């Protein structure tokens, strides 16, 4: 609404007021006029602008223009104007983003005082047990009975508080009852020898079940965590060092299933983390301390596989419903896989570790691809599973193979990862392949001590040369695949980089082969090797330049210039001082002729090399490479 519109409406209202004045004046004159006199004539406009409730024409004129029609107000008495609400001033604590006095008081007195009191009472119960033992005031059975009754009394107190709608206080005292129950049963077994380990474990398991039921009843994750921790402490509390590993593994599996069910029922994800860490801690502890039966390694590995599948399923199935994953899911998956593999390394021997790593890697990659189909939007867990699989496969190769075979396997693995990442659109998978390829190259160079230990049985076709062949092929295929990707902005640059790296690896391989050939020959000399190496590099640079001219490959021309420069530096610094004068003259003259012929070829076929567009925009005196 602009100013002119407001002005027009004010004019209509003023006209309406003038009409009211005229009507009032007319009525006054009628009342004062004697009977029989003629009435004055008042001229009225065709459409009255006066805002009368029974005059809808006025409302159609004065209401603001809008898409939804506005109904005329009813002819009733206007409602009293609403009184402005008074907002109370904000407290200083609320302005700072901190809880107010009432909330702080409720938090301290209603929650933390109850928790602190619960902990104090539990500690008092511990000291009471110790005092009773030191003074022999009550019989052992009486002490245990008193402890159990005290625990039940606290649980009943918590139930009473829950019915009074005091949830925080109820959870605190119920937690004290569960803790005293644990303490009493443990004392009856460990201190007083009143029950067998089996009976103690059953009673402690009942306390765990009772604690879980109380957690559900009070809707308290704190009680659930307390009961879960107690469940994993039970085997330690009743351990004698002579138990059965199978019994321990079975107990852990049953406990994990109960914890996972409780976590799923109440959406308490923290319980899964407690169960995961507690399970693997007891698995490793039991393997080290308990004396297992013959063949117990395979039984332990079978149970460990069940733990791995259970906790992996818990982490993954909760994300197929659309909830996004976070760092916690990645950490749990990683810890679960690492713990499983570490347990396998601990119990297996005789080379079976590499087979376990191979199966674990294939299973994780398959699970990652399947999870991507189930929850395609959650790329984090997909890459986590595939990354764990890739790491397992890499470790499996390192455990099983050494030397050129290991380097070749890692290069093939890198090729597979790059191809899968390109097909599935996962760039991080391609980066993983690049990392493993770099590991393959570094391993090759380290094994051969930069060529000094390269001793193939036959030139170019030996097992020692296999890593170089596979690595060069991998780089060439990567360059070709990158050139086919039209939608990628930097595809051509990466393709050129792959081509340059492939030629560098080929040059390194040729140099290693030349060194091995001179070592096998009887007439080996340092002068002959270095001069031959410079000659081979010069020929290679010439071939690169010819390829770059024929295919208009700028990367090849640029690399040939760099290689020519390296040969010149090598000749000036080392080669000429090792050769006799006639050979030194021949070396420089030969190199100069090669360089002149390359320059002449560039000028002679410049338009063919650069193309008509680039050639027309490049001065003839410009450098070789544009």
C-alpha angles and dihedrals in degrees: 000000000000131000095261091056091052091049092052091052092050089052091054091049091050090051090052092051090051089053090051090052091050092049092048090049090050093051091048091051091049092054093048097042118097117246117273097028117124118261119241117250116240116197111219126196119254091247116028115225091199112122098237117159091229093050107082091175089071093052091051089055103044103037116097118259112261139154096246114062115241118225120229113259116257120258096253134117112284116257118247114268112262116253114241112257116241114223111212114237115265117248121244092245092054091050088056092051093250126126117271125248095269094048093045091050092050091048094051102038099032100041118013096038089054093048093046090048091050092053091047092051091049091051089048089054090051092052090045090057090049092048092050090050094048095047097034089224097149131027116257093250090050092051092052092045092050090049093051092047090049090051092050090047091055091048090051090048089053091051090052091050091049091056088051088057094247098131100167094049090045093053092049097052092041089054089053089054093052092047093049089050091055091047094049096050092044091051091049090055106032103031104029103025091224096145142026122258091254093053092045091050092050092049092047090049089054089054088052091052091047091050090051091050091050090049090055093045093049093035088230123151089190090063090045092053090047092052092046093050089049090052092056092044092054097080090049092048094052098034118130097173090245100081130119121265090213091057090050093048092048092049091050093049093051091046092049092051090052093047092047091049091050091047092051092046095053100024091242101154092174089073090063091057092048091050093046096052093039093051097051092043091056093042092057092040093051093047091054100041106031126076105233125200124255110289091020090130093072091044091051091048090050091053090044089054089054090051090049093051093044097053094039089053091049091053095045104038092055088059099050090075092069101267109136119243124238141191091284092062091049092049093049093049092048095047092047093052095043092048091050093050091046090053090050091052088050098052103030128075141164097064095305090120092075091051090051091051091048093051091044091052095049091046093052094048091049091047091049093053092045092048090052089059091049097044106016094169094059100078094160097071091038091057091042092056093044091046091053089049093050091049091050093050091049091050091046091057091047091052095049107035141037139186122014093348091060092047090049093050092050090050091051090048090052090052091051092049093049091049093047092047091051093048096045096039094241109142093183089059088056090051090052089053090051090052094051090046090054088050089053093051094046091049091051093051092045094049092051093040090234091309100314091104096039104121111157120184092225130020116263096343104066130110089253091061094050096089091054092050093050094044093050090047091049092053092046092051091047091053092049092048091049092052089056093057103092095171096059114092097208096035095112093048092050091046091054090048091052090050092051092049091049091054092046090054090048090051091049091049092050090049091051091049091050090051091050091048092054090048091054093049123086095220095057117155134167092231094053093047097050093045091048091048091053090048092051092049090050092052090047091051090049091051090050091051091049090050092048091051094047096045098031087238107163093189091059093050091047092049091049090054090051092048092048089052091050091052092050091051091047091050093048096046105036120357103058092053092055097049129077118250098264092049091045090054092047091049094054094042092049093048091047092051091050092051092047092049090050091051092046091050091051093052093042095050098027096126091047091050099046101028126235096285098049093037093056091052095046121080115233091238094054123116121280097258124048 
